[in-house]
Amino acid sequence: MALSSDRMFLELHGNQWRVVVNVPKKLRVGLGTKLKKSLGTDSLKEANRLKWDVIAELKATIAHAENPSLSLEAARAISREQAMQKAIEFAEQRKSAFDPVLREEIDEEIDWQAESLAGRPTATDEEGHEVFDPDRLRLATDFSQLARGDKTPIDLHHEKFLTMSHVKPRTLADDRRAIRLLKDWCNKVGVPPYLQAITKKEAVRFCDELAILTANLTPVTLNKYVSRLSVYWTWLENRHEVDSNVWKGRRLREPQQTTDQRERPFTDDEVKVLLGGPAEPEMDDLMRIAALSGARLDAIVCLKVKDCRDDGVFVFKPQKKEPGPRLCPIHPDLIAIVERRKKGKAPEDDIFPEWPGVKKSTSLRERSFKTSNEFTNYRRSVGVEDRREGKRRGLVNFHSFRRWFITKAEQAGQPESTIAVVVGHKRQGMTFGVYSGGPLLEQARQCVEAVRLPFLAVTTETSDGPTASGSSFTSPSHL
């Protein structure tokens, strides 16, 4: 059965063919139910060759009637975009057409539509060759190459890739920025914005010139965009849309950081100050869970009652590249906090209702955005800060609790592979994703319990005022 619909938009009027386009109901008062235009031919094949140019004109008239402020040129541009979408449909049909006869029919219709997009010749040159409008000829050429699969727009499959990515909204935004940067660069330097034109050589050139194109972005940020392009290209390679991932191994040179410029764990003294300061109860609970689990801020803030299991295990939502929820034993020093926060709540209730997250459904911010700001204000209020000249961020932040936990676990002699399992770092071999017991769970529990909060001096009231009398593990006064 032929894919070609040789009577689509056509009807025979007398002995000649004409184009017929339906008008939307809301516009029929002014335009009638249908727009019609004769093609002046009794040949069905010739009518099919001529019809697409007329269809574009009639649809442009409809678009202009729907939005009078839209010029006819702009309305035709919309129809032009629709024509390119039709080329994409042809490319998909052609890809799945294994029957040579069927492929020939598709190619024939592509040729007809390309001819209609090119329009009638505007003149003839001295040698008698037909001359076409250059813009329309370029459109017709692009249409034909796209429909035949010779050219594929860089972003043609990108939205489908995003729907299958299962990443955070902020990462999706990074993906879209990366594609925009690549298309802007193509436009600036004259590289055709097609997958076939992005070779390894062009990928290297893009990375070399990216810093100039975006002078206000750091190499670290730009490498994030190059990394997202690499993920997209790997997806395309797996679907046989490109031959290879041209972005593999591509990175911009990042400035070397000395040891005193890198973000670091909290010191024990800083942990004492933070846990011994005038924090609100919810902030104190939050810091203790972070220090004794090594979990990221957003994973903690998003905990629900059902995620704090009765068998003494946290179920943290996936973070970064984790394939699924991660289980982490609850430290004995956190049991009282967890039980207090679970009391009287339903399984779907939040453990930290104090931070419900952003209200805008379109926001790219994580739920922990406000929590992070509040912690930063509290941290600075108690004097825990480490700034370096020329660095936008300080060397300590909430993530320093995670670094502190890892450091303490290492100092306690815990195996690196077990620590990686507990905090969700990538490790070789067995993973710790959805276990419910067994040796791996016991190893993880031993690792967690090997980490202890630093000692604080205990103060007692006397007639002469508060005096230090020995030491004790820090413990929240609101337990």
Secondary structure by P-SEA (a helix, b strand, c coil): cccccccccccccccbbbbbbbbccccccccccbbbbbcccccaaaaaacaaaaaaaaaaaaaaaacccccaaaaaaaaaaaaaaaaaaaaaaaaacccaaaaaaaaaaaaaaaaaaacccccccccccccccaaaaaaaaaaaaaaaccccccccaaaaaaaaccccaaaaaaaaaaaaaaaaaaaaaccccccccccaaaaaaaaaacccccccccaaaaaaaaaaaaaaaaaaaaaccccccccccccccccccccccccccccaaaaaaaaaccccaaaaaaaaaaaaccccaaaaaaccccccccccccccccccccccbbbbcccccaaaaaaaaacccccccccccccccccccccccccaaaaaaaaaaaaaaaccccccccccccccccaaaaaaaaaaaaaacccaaaaaaaacccccccccccccccaaaaaaaaaaaacccbbbbbbbbcccccccccccccccccc
